[in-house]
């Protein structure tokens, strides 16, 4: 017969397991996950407005949030905003997709083949620490001012982070998982698909998130430096145009748009993905 304390503990665990997950509606989720960033944005704008009102710098150096907003509306009316945002996002998504494919294969090879890890691992770490802007001049000299130059910079910026993130996740996979999978018939590609990748998912997702950040920053650096009418619009080109014209308001507009794209992608893609991975592993509460 079980001791009374043991019975109480087992009953408590059964109650926790049987507790249904609270279903939250869209308004509740928007309030929980959308309101805090809006409050943070309001705080930044309030500090910005206070600094502008203090008159520390003239308006042409530090415009007010209202002036930047008016400039943004004007740029949108002249057709500068949406084409720039759309083109940059399209380039970023395409470059990131190719980076995911290449980085995943490279990460699996480096993570599973020790000689390759010893040879390539330090190079990947070095590439990850190399500023993305350093790739722009060689890319332009090699490909010319073409989309290929932009995409090459994105790939070189994102692939090392994705590969190293997967390697980090693979290092945390217990060898017992592979043994069990092999006994169940999962070998080679089946083992990768059904054992390695699911078990390394937490590190892989972290690498994907960091890879997108590097891809987006690399693209902006390439668009700012490699400017040509043949490349079409882009947020980096918009920022470069503001610099050439000495238009600080338009520069702040471009920076704000670049920041907003990064925040939106993170909130809509990577934050929910991380939450699902943590919840699947029992590392997050059901209401998280």
C-alpha positions as CSV (number, residue, x, y, z in Angstrom):
1,X,0.0,0.0,0.0
2,X,1.4,3.4,-1.0
3,X,2.3,5.9,1.7
4,X,-0.2,8.8,2.2
5,X,2.4,11.4,1.0
6,X,3.0,9.4,-2.1
7,X,-0.7,9.1,-2.8
8,X,-1.1,12.9,-2.5
9,X,1.8,13.5,-4.8
10,X,0.4,11.1,-7.4
11,X,-3.1,12.7,-7.1
12,X,-1.6,16.1,-7.6
13,X,0.3,15.0,-10.7
14,X,-2.8,13.4,-12.1
15,X,-4.7,16.6,-11.6
16,X,-2.0,18.6,-13.4
17,X,-2.1,16.2,-16.3
18,X,-5.9,16.2,-16.5
19,X,-6.2,20.0,-16.3
20,X,-7.5,21.2,-19.7
21,X,-5.6,23.8,-21.6
22,X,-7.3,27.2,-21.3
23,X,-8.6,28.3,-24.7
24,X,-8.0,32.0,-25.3
25,X,-9.7,34.0,-27.9
26,X,-8.0,36.3,-30.5
27,X,-8.6,39.5,-28.5
28,X,-6.9,38.1,-25.4
29,X,-3.9,36.9,-27.4
30,X,-3.6,40.3,-29.1
31,X,-3.8,42.0,-25.8
32,X,-1.2,39.8,-24.2
33,X,1.3,39.7,-27.1
34,X,0.5,43.0,-29.0
35,X,-0.1,45.5,-26.2
36,X,3.4,45.3,-24.6
37,X,5.3,46.1,-27.8
38,X,2.9,49.0,-28.4
39,X,3.5,50.3,-24.9
40,X,7.3,50.0,-25.5
41,X,6.9,51.9,-28.8
42,X,4.9,54.6,-27.1
43,X,7.6,55.0,-24.5
44,X,10.3,55.4,-27.2
45,X,8.2,58.0,-29.0
46,X,7.6,59.9,-25.8
47,X,11.4,60.0,-25.0
48,X,12.1,61.0,-28.5
49,X,9.5,63.8,-28.4
50,X,10.9,65.0,-25.1
51,X,14.5,65.1,-26.5
52,X,13.2,67.0,-29.5
53,X,11.3,69.5,-27.4
54,X,14.4,70.2,-25.3
55,X,16.0,71.6,-28.4
56,X,19.3,69.7,-28.0
57,X,19.7,69.5,-31.8
58,X,18.1,71.5,-34.7
59,X,15.2,70.0,-36.5
60,X,17.2,69.1,-39.6
61,X,19.5,66.9,-37.4
62,X,16.8,65.5,-35.0
63,X,13.3,65.9,-36.3
64,X,10.3,65.2,-34.1
65,X,8.2,62.0,-34.4
66,X,5.4,64.0,-35.9
67,X,7.7,65.3,-38.6
68,X,9.0,61.9,-39.4
69,X,5.4,60.6,-39.6
70,X,4.5,63.3,-42.0
71,X,7.6,62.5,-44.1
72,X,6.5,58.8,-44.1
73,X,3.0,59.7,-45.3
74,X,4.6,61.9,-48.0
75,X,6.9,59.1,-49.2
76,X,4.0,56.7,-49.3
77,X,2.0,59.1,-51.4
78,X,4.9,59.4,-53.8
79,X,5.1,55.6,-54.2
80,X,8.4,55.2,-52.3
81,X,7.3,53.1,-49.4
82,X,5.5,50.0,-50.4
83,X,7.6,49.1,-53.5
84,X,10.7,49.5,-51.3
85,X,9.2,47.4,-48.5
86,X,7.9,44.7,-50.9
87,X,11.1,44.4,-52.8
88,X,13.3,44.2,-49.7
89,X,11.1,41.6,-48.0
90,X,10.9,39.5,-51.2
91,X,14.7,39.5,-51.4
92,X,15.1,38.7,-47.8
93,X,12.6,35.8,-47.9
94,X,14.1,34.3,-51.0
95,X,17.7,34.6,-49.7
96,X,16.7,33.3,-46.3
97,X,14.9,30.3,-47.9
98,X,18.0,29.3,-49.8
99,X,20.1,29.9,-46.7
100,X,17.9,27.5,-44.7
101,X,18.3,24.8,-47.3
102,X,22.0,25.2,-47.6
103,X,22.6,25.8,-43.8
104,X,20.5,22.7,-42.8
105,X,22.5,20.4,-45.1
106,X,25.8,21.9,-44.0
107,X,24.8,21.8,-40.3
108,X,23.9,18.1,-40.5
109,X,27.2,17.3,-42.2
110,X,29.3,19.3,-39.8
111,X,27.3,18.0,-36.8
112,X,27.6,14.4,-37.7
113,X,31.0,14.1,-39.3
114,X,33.8,14.8,-36.9
115,X,36.6,15.4,-39.5
116,X,34.4,17.9,-41.3
117,X,33.6,19.6,-38.0
118,X,37.3,19.9,-37.2
119,X,37.9,21.4,-40.6
120,X,34.9,23.6,-41.2
121,X,33.6,24.3,-37.7
122,X,36.1,27.1,-36.9
123,X,35.5,28.6,-40.4
124,X,31.8,28.8,-39.8
125,X,32.4,30.4,-36.4
126,X,34.7,33.0,-38.0
127,X,32.2,33.7,-40.8
128,X,29.5,34.2,-38.2
129,X,31.6,36.9,-36.5
130,X,32.6,38.6,-39.7
131,X,30.5,41.8,-40.4
132,X,28.2,41.3,-43.3
133,X,29.2,44.6,-44.8
134,X,32.6,43.2,-45.5
135,X,31.2,40.9,-48.1
136,X,29.6,43.7,-50.2
137,X,32.6,45.0,-52.0
138,X,33.9,41.6,-53.1
139,X,30.4,40.6,-54.1
140,X,30.0,43.7,-56.2
141,X,33.4,43.2,-57.8
142,X,32.6,39.6,-58.6
143,X,28.9,39.8,-59.7
144,X,28.7,43.5,-60.5
145,X,25.8,45.6,-59.2
146,X,23.2,42.9,-59.8
147,X,20.7,41.0,-57.6
148,X,23.3,38.1,-57.5
149,X,25.6,40.4,-55.5
150,X,22.8,41.1,-53.0
151,X,21.8,37.5,-52.6
152,X,25.4,36.3,-52.2
153,X,25.8,38.7,-49.3
154,X,22.6,37.4,-47.7
155,X,23.7,33.8,-48.0
156,X,27.1,34.4,-46.6
157,X,25.5,36.2,-43.7
158,X,22.8,33.7,-42.8
159,X,24.2,30.2,-43.6
160,X,26.8,30.1,-40.9
161,X,24.3,31.0,-38.1
162,X,21.8,28.4,-39.3
163,X,24.4,25.7,-39.6
164,X,25.9,26.4,-36.2
165,X,22.5,26.5,-34.6
166,X,21.7,23.1,-36.0
167,X,25.1,21.8,-34.9
168,X,24.4,23.1,-31.4
169,X,21.0,21.3,-31.4
170,X,22.6,18.1,-32.6
171,X,25.1,18.2,-29.8
172,X,22.3,18.0,-27.3
173,X,20.7,14.9,-28.8
174,X,21.2,11.9,-26.5
175,X,22.9,9.0,-28.3
176,X,20.1,6.8,-26.9
177,X,17.7,8.4,-29.3
178,X,19.7,7.3,-32.3
179,X,20.0,3.8,-30.9
180,X,16.3,3.5,-30.4
181,X,15.5,5.0,-33.8
182,X,17.9,2.5,-35.4
183,X,16.2,-0.4,-33.6
184,X,12.9,0.9,-34.9
185,X,14.2,0.9,-38.5
186,X,15.1,4.6,-38.8
187,X,18.4,4.7,-40.7
188,X,20.2,7.3,-42.7
189,X,17.7,9.9,-44.1
190,X,14.9,8.4,-42.0
191,X,17.0,8.8,-38.9
192,X,17.7,12.5,-39.8
193,X,14.1,13.2,-40.5
194,X,12.5,11.4,-37.6
195,X,15.2,11.4,-34.9
196,X,17.9,14.0,-35.3
197,X,15.9,17.1,-36.6
198,X,13.0,16.7,-34.1
199,X,15.4,16.2,-31.2
200,X,17.6,19.1,-32.3
201,X,14.7,21.4,-33.0
202,X,15.3,23.9,-30.1
203,X,18.8,24.7,-31.3
204,X,17.8,24.6,-34.9
205,X,15.0,27.2,-34.3
206,X,17.4,29.4,-32.5
207,X,19.8,29.2,-35.5
208,X,17.0,30.0,-37.9
209,X,16.0,33.1,-35.9
210,X,19.6,34.3,-35.8
211,X,20.0,33.4,-39.4
212,X,17.1,35.6,-40.4
213,X,18.5,38.5,-38.4
214,X,21.8,38.1,-40.2
215,X,20.1,37.8,-43.6
216,X,18.0,41.0,-43.0
217,X,21.0,43.0,-41.8
218,X,23.2,41.7,-44.7
219,X,20.6,42.6,-47.2
220,X,20.3,46.1,-45.8
221,X,24.0,46.6,-45.9
222,X,24.1,45.4,-49.5
223,X,21.3,47.6,-50.6
224,X,22.9,50.7,-49.1
225,X,26.3,50.1,-50.7
226,X,25.3,48.5,-54.0
227,X,23.0,51.2,-55.4
228,X,21.8,51.0,-59.0
229,X,18.6,51.8,-60.9
230,X,18.8,48.3,-62.4
231,X,18.2,46.8,-58.9
232,X,14.9,48.6,-58.4
233,X,13.6,49.9,-55.1
234,X,14.6,48.8,-51.6
235,X,14.7,50.0,-48.1
236,X,18.5,50.2,-48.1
237,X,18.3,52.2,-51.3
238,X,15.7,54.5,-49.7
239,X,18.0,55.1,-46.8
240,X,20.9,55.8,-49.1
241,X,18.7,58.3,-51.0
242,X,18.0,60.1,-47.8
243,X,21.7,60.3,-47.0
244,X,22.5,61.7,-50.4
245,X,19.7,64.3,-50.1
246,X,20.6,65.2,-46.5
247,X,17.0,64.4,-45.6
248,X,17.1,63.3,-41.9
249,X,13.3,62.8,-41.8
250,X,13.4,60.3,-44.7
251,X,16.4,58.6,-43.1
252,X,14.4,58.0,-39.9
253,X,11.5,56.8,-42.0
254,X,13.7,54.2,-43.7
255,X,15.1,53.1,-40.4
256,X,11.7,52.8,-38.9
257,X,10.5,50.6,-41.8
258,X,13.5,48.4,-41.6
259,X,12.9,48.0,-37.8
260,X,9.2,47.3,-38.3
261,X,9.8,44.5,-40.8
262,X,12.2,42.9,-38.4
263,X,9.8,43.1,-35.5
264,X,6.8,41.8,-37.5
265,X,8.7,38.8,-38.9
266,X,10.0,38.0,-35.4
267,X,6.5,38.3,-33.8
268,X,4.6,36.4,-36.5
269,X,7.1,33.7,-37.3
270,X,9.8,33.0,-34.8
271,X,8.1,33.9,-31.5
272,X,5.2,31.5,-32.1
273,X,7.6,28.8,-33.4
274,X,9.8,29.1,-30.3
275,X,6.7,28.9,-28.1
276,X,5.4,25.8,-29.8
277,X,8.8,24.1,-29.5
278,X,9.1,25.0,-25.8
279,X,5.6,23.9,-25.1
280,X,6.1,20.5,-26.9
281,X,9.1,19.9,-24.7
282,X,7.3,20.9,-21.5
283,X,9.4,24.0,-21.0
284,X,6.5,26.4,-21.2
285,X,3.2,26.7,-19.5
286,X,0.1,26.0,-21.6
287,X,-0.9,29.6,-21.4
288,X,2.4,30.9,-22.5
